[in-house]
Amino acid sequence: MPIENEIHEKLVTLLNEKKYSEFMREIDEYNPVDAAEFLTLLESERLPAVFRLLKKDTAADVFAELDVELQEEIIKAMTDRELSRIIEDLFVDDAVDMLEEMPANVVKRIMKNASPETRQMINKFLNYSEDSAGSVMTAEYIAVRANMTVSQSLEYIRRTGVDKETVYIVYVTNTRRVLEGTFELKELIFASPDTLIEEIMESDPVSVTTTDDREAVASLISKYDLLALPVVDKENRLVGIVTVDDALDVIEEETTEDIEKMAAILPNDKPYMRTGIFETWKKRIPWLLLLMISATFTSTIITFYESAISASGLIILTAFMPMLMDTGGNAGGQASVTVIRSLSLGDIQLGDFLKILWKEFRVSLLCSATMAIATFAKVMLIDRMYTYENGFMIALVVSLTLGCAIIVAKVVGSMLPILAKRIGLDPAVMASPFITTIVDALTLVIYFQLISRILNVY
């Protein structure tokens, strides 16, 4: 049940009237995500005291849903005993995510108050690469033996499953923790009590290693509609699982990062309203400077042909340059975004280079012909080129330039992301802003070359 405005006001009223028991009963009915949202709206000085009112069973779940800034505020107000209890109740992956964002002094205090077992597990997870499956997996899973019966497995799950992140998927390992199979809890419920696990388990399940890219892991979970994906080491020993909620977080983060790169912004892991002005400036200015410098080629091309156009008296030709460059940039952006997204989803591979080039070339021919005809009509009728002495030829040059620009733009826009992927760069950096700069320069070269040859302007 989400916490809406009237419910929020009711909870605040209970706090103001110091009806803490009633407040605890009320907020305990809500999902941890919604409870965390309520805490987010409280004044910072009131937050730690209200957090202490939460029941022990739900406090860790709510804490895991809070932003790292609020987590830090609560930790600073906690006693060592309270901090120890929270750390022990958190799932390891949630604890690791929090520690990666905390200042060093806070991390030191947290680790000091963690149990030796928890500290060892956290350190193990922190050693994994940030973009690997190991960094997003959790060690809270259920594993049984293949020679156990259904009744034995159910009893084992009842005893150990309370503190696990998920019980819907059960894993089968041998005495060396080597992954042998997996099955869903519903299969256990409907099977005969004396049935052996080896009879209901699925052998050779889909799995990943701790070093696999986390985005690829999320894609596998999506592809096979899994609730969780087992993570194994080099010897195929089960070390953890990646759950679907963590996969969704990965997809959201990776998509946000791609969108920021495609908009020529350095990726930022903080929410917009929590990012300072100076920090936002630092994320945006490098690409703006790079694109400004690269746009120098465009101004150089214009300057090179400026005197010839001025001498010919056809200054009207300059009026069409913005339209030509914008259309070329838009065409290149369409192709690049499509290819970048397809690469991200795994719909296309690097080996599809020639197929993509051939498809985009044919698409560009159709777009080019359509836009060239429409542009010719627009220049002649709307821009009234029919009133000029060379109006027909000017319209011809503009429409031919637009057609050629679209072909070049779509080919460049589709090939650059693949080239970036080939040399190990993120294809998202080859998105609209970067491609637009390249296409602008190529469009102007085509335009002035056609002017020179068709209108005899030198």
C-alpha positions in Angstrom: 0.0 0.0 0.0 1.7 3.3 -1.1 1.9 6.2 1.3 -0.3 8.9 -0.2 -0.6 12.5 0.9 -3.4 11.9 3.4 -1.6 8.9 4.9 1.6 10.9 5.1 -0.2 13.7 7.0 -1.7 11.1 9.3 1.7 9.6 10.2 3.1 13.1 10.8 0.2 13.9 13.0 0.8 10.7 15.1 4.4 11.7 15.5 3.5 15.3 16.5 1.0 14.0 19.1 3.6 11.5 20.3 1.4 8.5 19.6 4.4 6.4 18.9 2.7 2.9 19.4 0.0 3.8 16.9 2.6 5.2 14.5 4.6 2.0 14.7 1.5 -0.1 13.9 0.5 2.1 11.0 3.9 2.3 9.3 4.5 -1.4 9.8 1.7 -2.1 7.3 3.5 -0.4 4.5 6.0 -1.7 2.0 9.6 -0.8 3.0 10.0 1.3 -0.2 7.0 3.4 0.8 8.1 3.6 4.4 11.5 4.8 3.2 9.8 7.4 1.0 8.0 8.7 4.1 11.3 9.0 6.0 12.8 10.9 3.1 10.2 13.6 3.5 11.0 14.2 7.2 13.3 16.9 8.5 16.9 15.7 8.8 17.1 16.4 12.5 14.0 14.3 13.1 15.0 11.3 10.9 17.2 9.3 13.3 14.6 9.4 16.1 11.7 8.3 13.8 13.9 5.5 12.3 14.5 4.1 15.8 10.7 3.7 16.1 10.7 1.1 13.4 10.4 -2.6 14.4 13.6 -4.5 14.3 12.3 -6.9 11.6 11.6 -4.0 9.2 14.2 -1.5 10.0 16.9 -3.1 7.9 14.6 -3.4 4.9 13.6 0.3 5.1 17.2 1.3 5.7 18.3 -0.4 2.5 15.8 1.6 0.5 17.0 5.0 1.7 19.4 7.3 -0.2 23.0 7.0 0.9 22.9 10.6 2.3 20.0 9.7 4.6 21.7 6.4 5.6 24.8 8.4 6.6 22.7 10.7 8.8 21.1 7.8 10.5 24.4 6.0 11.1 26.0 9.0 12.6 23.1 9.2 15.2 23.3 5.4 16.0 25.1 3.8 18.9 27.6 1.1 18.0 25.1 -1.5 19.2 22.3 -0.2 16.9 24.8 0.0 14.0 25.9 -3.6 14.6 22.3 -4.8 14.5 21.5 -3.0 11.3 24.6 -4.3 9.5 23.9 -7.9 10.6 20.3 -7.6 9.4 21.1 -6.1 6.0 21.6 -8.4 3.0 25.3 -8.5 2.0 24.7 -6.9 -1.4 22.8 -4.0 0.2 25.5 -3.5 2.7 28.2 -3.5 0.0 26.2 -1.0 -2.1 26.0 1.3 0.9 29.7 1.1 1.8 30.8 1.9 -1.7 29.1 5.3 -1.4 30.0 6.1 2.2 33.0 8.4 3.4 36.0 6.5 4.6 35.5 7.4 8.3 31.9 6.0 8.2 33.0 2.8 6.5 35.6 2.3 9.1 33.0 2.6 11.9 30.6 0.3 10.1 33.2 -2.4 9.5 34.4 -2.1 13.2 30.9 -2.9 14.4 30.2 -5.8 11.9 30.8 -9.4 13.1 33.9 -11.2 11.8 31.8 -13.3 9.4 30.0 -10.3 8.0 33.2 -8.3 7.7 34.8 -11.1 5.8 31.9 -11.5 3.4 31.7 -7.7 2.8 35.4 -7.5 2.1 35.1 -10.4 -0.4 32.3 -8.6 -2.2 34.2 -5.3 -2.2 37.1 -6.9 -4.1 34.9 -7.6 -7.1 35.0 -5.2 -10.0 32.3 -2.6 -9.9 30.8 -3.7 -13.2 31.0 -7.5 -12.5 28.4 -10.0 -11.5 30.2 -10.4 -8.2 29.5 -6.8 -7.3 25.7 -7.2 -7.5 25.2 -10.7 -6.3 24.1 -11.7 -2.8 25.2 -14.7 -0.7 21.8 -15.2 0.9 20.5 -18.1 -1.1 19.2 -21.6 -0.3 21.1 -24.7 -1.5 20.2 -28.3 -0.9 21.8 -31.7 -1.8 20.6 -33.8 -4.7 20.2 -36.9 -2.5 17.8 -35.1 -0.1 14.1 -35.8 -0.2 11.4 -33.3 -0.7 10.3 -33.4 2.9 13.9 -33.0 4.1 14.4 -30.0 1.8 11.2 -28.3 3.0 12.2 -28.7 6.6 15.6 -27.3 5.8 14.1 -24.3 4.0 11.8 -23.6 7.0 14.8 -23.5 9.3 17.2 -21.5 7.2 15.1 -19.5 4.7 13.9 -16.7 6.9 17.1 -14.7 6.4 17.5 -15.5 2.7 16.9 -12.9 0.1 14.7 -15.3 -1.9 13.3 -18.8 -1.3 11.4 -19.1 -4.6 14.4 -20.5 -6.4 16.4 -23.3 -4.7 19.9 -24.4 -5.8 21.4 -27.9 -5.7 25.1 -28.3 -4.8 27.4 -31.1 -3.8 29.6 -31.3 -0.8 32.2 -29.0 -2.6 29.5 -26.4 -3.3 29.6 -27.2 -7.1 26.4 -26.2 -8.7 24.5 -29.2 -10.0 21.0 -27.9 -10.6 18.1 -25.7 -9.6 14.3 -25.9 -9.1 11.4 -23.6 -8.1 9.8 -23.8 -4.7 6.4 -24.7 -6.2 7.9 -27.9 -7.6 8.9 -28.8 -4.1 5.5 -28.1 -2.7 3.6 -30.2 -5.3 6.1 -33.1 -5.3 5.7 -36.3 -3.2 7.5 -36.0 0.2 9.7 -39.0 -0.5 10.8 -37.8 -4.0 14.5 -37.1 -4.3 15.6 -33.7 -5.3 17.6 -35.1 -8.2 14.4 -36.2 -9.8 12.8 -32.7 -9.8 15.8 -30.4 -10.3 16.8 -28.9 -13.6 20.4 -30.0 -14.4 22.9 -27.6 -16.0 21.1 -24.4 -15.2 22.0 -21.0 -16.8 24.7 -19.4 -14.7 27.4 -16.7 -14.8 30.8 -16.3 -13.3 31.8 -13.6 -10.8 33.8 -11.7 -13.4 31.0 -11.6 -16.1 29.7 -8.1 -16.9 26.8 -7.2 -14.8 24.9 -5.7 -17.8 25.2 -9.1 -19.5 23.9 -10.8 -16.3 20.8 -8.5 -16.3 20.2 -9.3 -19.9 20.3 -13.1 -19.2 17.7 -12.6 -16.4 15.5 -10.7 -18.8 16.0 -13.2 -21.6 15.2 -16.3 -19.6 12.6 -14.6 -17.3 14.5 -15.7 -14.2 13.8 -14.6 -10.6 17.5 -15.2 -9.8 20.6 -16.2 -11.6 23.3 -18.3 -9.9 26.9 -17.0 -9.9 29.8 -19.4 -9.8 33.5 -19.2 -9.5 36.1 -20.7 -12.0 35.6 -24.1 -10.5 31.8 -23.9 -10.9 31.2 -23.5 -7.1 28.1 -21.6 -6.2 29.1 -18.3 -4.5 26.0 -16.2 -4.8 22.9 -15.2 -6.9 21.8 -12.1 -8.7 18.1 -11.5 -8.0 15.7 -9.8 -10.5 15.4 -6.7 -8.3 19.2 -6.2 -8.5 19.0 -6.8 -12.3 16.4 -4.1 -12.6 18.7 -1.7 -10.7 21.6 -2.6 -13.1 19.4 -2.0 -16.2 18.2 1.4 -14.8 21.8 2.5 -14.0 23.2 1.3 -17.4 20.3 2.9 -19.3 20.7 6.2 -17.4 24.5 6.1 -18.1 23.9 5.5 -21.8 21.3 8.3 -22.0 23.8 10.7 -20.3 26.6 9.7 -22.7 24.2 10.1 -25.7 23.5 13.6 -24.5 27.2 14.4 -24.2 27.2 14.4 -20.3 29.7 12.5 -18.2 27.7 9.8 -16.2 26.6 10.7 -12.7 25.3 8.3 -10.1 23.5 10.9 -8.0 19.9 12.0 -8.4 19.5 15.3 -10.3 18.2 17.3 -7.2 21.0 16.0 -5.0 23.8 17.0 -7.5 25.4 20.4 -6.8 25.7 23.1 -9.4 29.5 22.8 -9.6 29.4 19.0 -9.9 26.8 19.3 -12.7 29.0 21.8 -14.4 32.0 19.4 -14.2 29.9 16.6 -15.8 28.8 18.7 -18.8 31.7 21.1 -19.6 34.2 18.5 -21.0 32.0 17.3 -23.8 30.8 20.9 -24.6 34.5 22.0 -24.9 35.3 19.0 -27.1 32.3 19.5 -29.4 33.0 23.3 -29.6 36.6 22.5 -30.7 35.5 19.9 -33.2 32.9 22.4 -34.6 35.9 24.5 -35.7 36.0 22.3 -38.8 32.5 23.5 -39.7 33.4 27.2 -39.4 36.7 26.6 -41.3 34.7 25.1 -44.3 32.3 28.1 -44.3 35.1 30.6 -44.2 36.9 28.8 -47.0 33.9 29.2 -49.4 32.6 32.5 -48.0 34.5 34.8 -50.4 33.4 32.8 -53.5 29.7 32.9 -52.5 29.9 36.7 -51.7 31.6 37.4 -55.0 28.9 35.5 -56.9 26.1 37.5 -55.3 24.3 34.3 -54.3 24.2 35.1 -50.6 20.8 33.4 -50.4 22.7 30.1 -50.5 23.8 30.6 -46.9 20.2 30.7 -45.7 19.8 27.0 -46.4 22.9 25.8 -44.4 21.1 25.5 -41.0 18.4 23.4 -42.6 20.8 21.1 -44.3 23.0 20.6 -41.3 20.1 20.0 -38.9 18.5 17.5 -41.2 21.8 15.6 -41.7 22.4 15.6 -38.0 18.9 14.3 -37.3 19.3 11.5 -39.9 22.6 10.5 -38.4 21.1 10.6 -34.9 18.3 8.3 -35.9 20.7 5.7 -37.2 23.1 6.0 -34.3 20.5 5.7 -31.5 18.9 2.7 -33.2 22.3 0.9 -33.5 23.4 1.8 -30.0 20.2 0.5 -28.4 20.3 -2.7 -30.5 23.9 -3.3 -29.4 22.9 -2.7 -25.8 20.1 -5.2 -26.1 22.2 -7.8 -27.9 19.9 -7.6 -31.0 22.9 -7.1 -33.2 26.6 -8.1 -32.9 29.8 -6.8 -34.3 29.8 -9.5 -36.9 26.6 -7.9 -38.4 28.6 -5.0 -39.6 27.9 -5.5 -43.4 24.3 -6.4 -42.8 23.7 -3.2 -40.9 25.6 -1.1 -43.4 23.5 -2.6 -46.3 20.2 -2.1 -44.5 21.0 1.5 -43.4 22.2 2.3 -47.0 18.9 1.2 -48.4 16.9 3.0 -45.8 18.9 6.2 -46.5 18.1 5.9 -50.2 14.4 5.9 -49.5 14.7 8.7 -47.0 17.0 10.7 -49.3 14.6 10.5 -52.3 11.6 11.5 -50.2 13.3 14.4 -48.5 15.0 15.6 -51.7 11.6 15.8 -53.5 10.0 17.5 -50.5 12.9 20.0 -50.1 12.8 20.9 -53.8 9.1 21.7 -53.6 9.6 23.6 -50.3 12.5 25.7 -51.7 10.7 26.5 -54.9 7.2 27.3 -53.5 7.6 28.3 -49.8 11.0 30.0 -50.1 9.9 31.4 -53.5 13.0 30.5 -55.4 10.9 30.6 -58.6 11.3 34.4 -58.4 15.1 34.2 -58.7 16.9 34.0 -61.9 18.8 30.8 -60.9 16.0 29.7 -58.6 15.5 26.2 -60.2 19.2 25.5 -60.0 19.5 26.7 -56.4 16.6 24.4 -55.4 18.3 21.6 -57.3 21.5 22.1 -55.4 19.8 22.3 -52.0 17.7 19.2 -52.6 20.6 17.2 -54.0 22.7 18.2 -51.0 20.0 17.2 -48.6 19.7 13.8 -50.3 23.4 13.2 -50.2 23.7 14.4 -46.6 21.0 12.0 -45.4 22.8 9.0 -47.1 26.2 10.0 -45.6 24.6 10.7 -42.2 22.9 7.4 -41.9 25.9 5.4 -42.9 28.2 7.4 -40.5 25.6 7.2 -37.8 25.2 3.5 -38.0 28.9 2.6 -38.4 30.5 4.8 -35.7 28.9 3.0 -32.7 30.0 -0.3 -34.1 33.5 1.0 -34.6 33.5 2.3 -31.0 32.4 -1.1 -29.8 35.1 -2.8 -31.9 37.9 -0.7 -30.3 36.6 -1.1 -26.7 34.7 2.2 -26.3 31.1 2.6 -25.1 29.0 2.9 -28.3 26.9 5.5 -26.5 29.7 8.1 -26.8 29.1 8.0 -30.6 25.6 9.4 -30.2 23.8 12.5 -31.6 26.1 15.3 -30.4 29.3 13.7 -31.7 27.8 12.4 -35.0 26.0 15.7 -35.6 29.4 17.6 -35.5 30.9 15.1 -38.1 27.8 15.2 -40.3 27.6 19.0 -40.3 31.1 19.2 -41.7 30.5 16.6 -44.3 27.2 18.2 -45.3 28.8 21.6 -45.9 31.6 20.0 -48.0 28.9 18.3 -50.2 26.9 21.6 -50.4 29.8 23.8 -51.5 31.1 21.2 -53.9 27.7 21.0 -55.6 27.4 24.8 -55.6 30.8 25.0 -57.3 29.9 22.4 -60.0 26.3 23.2 -60.7 26.2 26.9 -60.2 29.8 27.5 -61.3 30.7 29.4 -58.2 34.5 29.2 -57.5 
